[in-house]
Each structure stands twice: as C-alpha cells, then as structure tokens.
Amino acid sequence: MNISLSKGLEAFAQAKVDSGDYSSISEVVREGVRLLKKKEEEEESDRLKFLELKALLAKGLEDAAGGRVSAFDLDRIRAMARRKLDDQAQ
C-alpha cells in the first residue's frame, strides 16, 4: 500500500519518529488508523445508546399519557441506580 501525506502531516509523522515515540512513519500511520477506528466504534456505540434512550423516553411519555405513572421516590431511584452500577462493575 502506498499512502500520500500532506507536507504538514508528513512533517508531524517524521517528528514523532525523530522523537523516538515511533520507530517508523508506517507505525505512526497505523496508530492513526487504529485511533480513527476506535473513534468510529465509540460514535456508533453512542448512537445506539442514544436510540435506546430515545425509545425509553418515548415509552415513558406514552406511559405518562396513559396514566401509567407512579409517585416520585428518590430513595427508590437511588437504590435502583446503585444496583445497576454494582451490576455493571461485576
């Protein structure tokens, strides 16, 4: 594979090699591609979480409109949140 970089990016990559952070420009480019891949995976994860939250909100609004609500109980909500965090930590 042959990759062309702008002069500015090439100088940046060469500076990383010259500083000893990387052993070659190819290694710098591989790291950049890995970071881009990770960023896109995180963006997709965030998008899916947003869609899930949006669906939960719609369900909540539908329940509220249908009179399916319960009294606000902060202690119960905190307990549920603690259990959920504990489950995620395990």
N, C-alpha and C positions, 0 to 999 in steps of 0.2 A: 504494500500500500504506500502511496506517495501522498504526503499532505503538504499543502502550501499554507504558510502563515504570513500574516502581515508583518511588516518590519517591526512594529511595536510589540506584537505578540512573540515574534522570534527573539527579540532582544530580552523580553521578560523571561522566556523559557531558558535562554542562554545564561541569564543572570542566576537563575535557580540552579543550573548545572554548575556554574562557576563558584557559587557559594557553597557547594557541596551538599545541598539539600537533595539533589537528584543526581544520578550517575549519567543520564543522557537526556536529550530533548525528547526522545521517544517515551521515556519514563514520565516526564512532565506531561506530555500529551495523554498518556494512559491515565494518569491521575485526574486530569481534567475531564476525560470521558467518564471515568468512574463517578466523579462528583456530579456531573450532569445527569447520569443515570439515576443516582441516588436522589437528586433533587426532583426529577420527574416522578419517581416512585412515591416520594413523600407528597408531592402535589396530587397524585392520583388517590393516595390514601386520604388526604384532607378532603378531596372532592367527594369520596364515598362517605366519609363521616358527615359532611355537610348534608348530603342527600338523606342519610339516615336521620339526622337531626330534623331536617325539614319534614320528613314523613311523620316523625314523632310529634312535632309541633302541630301538624295538620290533624293528627288523631286526637291530640289534646283539645284543640279548638272544636273539633267535631263532638267530642265527649261533653265539653262545656256547653255547647249549643243544645245538646240533647239532655242536659240536666244531670249528666253522669259525672258529678264532682264530689269531692269530699272536703271537709274542713282543713284549713291550713294548719299543719302541725310541724313546727320547725324541728322539734326534737326527733320526730319520726323521720323527717327528711335527712337530718344529720346522721342518724343511725344507719339509714339505707346507704348514704354516701360512704360512710366508714366501712360498711360491709363490702361495698363494691370496690373500694380502694384496696381493702385487705385481699379480696379475691384476685385482683389484678396483680398484686405483689407476689402472689404464690405461683 
